[in-house]
Amino acid sequence: MSCDHCVRAIAKAVGALPGIAGVSVDLKAGTVTVEYDPARSPLDKIKSEIEDQGYDVVA
């Protein structure tokens, strides 16, 4: 992630998934924090959505 566009793209894509209560993207730290219901959007689905936006998920 390198700009505010990246932050908005990830927040919008992940936030649109079912069961997402909140998304926080920290550009400086290069992290994404997600409050979610794993029964509605499992972690693999969230990671996949971030990768679909063109970003790597390392953890």
N, C-alpha and C positions, 0 to 999 in steps of 0.2 A: 504494500500500500504506500502510495506516495503523495496523495493529495486529497482534498475534500471530496472530490468526485468519487474516489475509491470508498471513502467512509459512507457516503450516501448510497452508493450502489450496493454495498454489503448490507447496510442497515435496512434498505428497502426490500431486498431479495429475501433476507432471512426473516424480517418482520412480517412478510406476507405468508409465511408458512403457518399451518394450523397449530394452535397451542403455544404460540410465542407470546410471552407476556412483556418482554422487553429486550432490546438489543443496544449494547453500548460498544462503540468502536473507538479504540484509542490509537490514533494515527501514529503518535510519537512512539508508543510502546509496541505497536504492530500487533495489537491483540483485539479480540472480539469476545465480549462477555454476553451470554444469552441466558435469560430467564425463560424456561420452557417446560412444557408438560411432555415428558418422554413417551407417554402413551400416544400422543398425537403427532409429535415430530421427534423421532429418535435422533440421537446425536449423529449417526451416520448420514441422515437426511440433511441435517444442518451443515455438516462438513461438505457434503456433495453440492449443496446450494452455493456455498462460498467458492468452491472450485469451479462451478459452472459460470461464476462471474469472472473467472480468470485468475484467481488467487490461490496460492498454495496454503494448505493446512498442515502444520507440522506437529500438532499435538492432538 
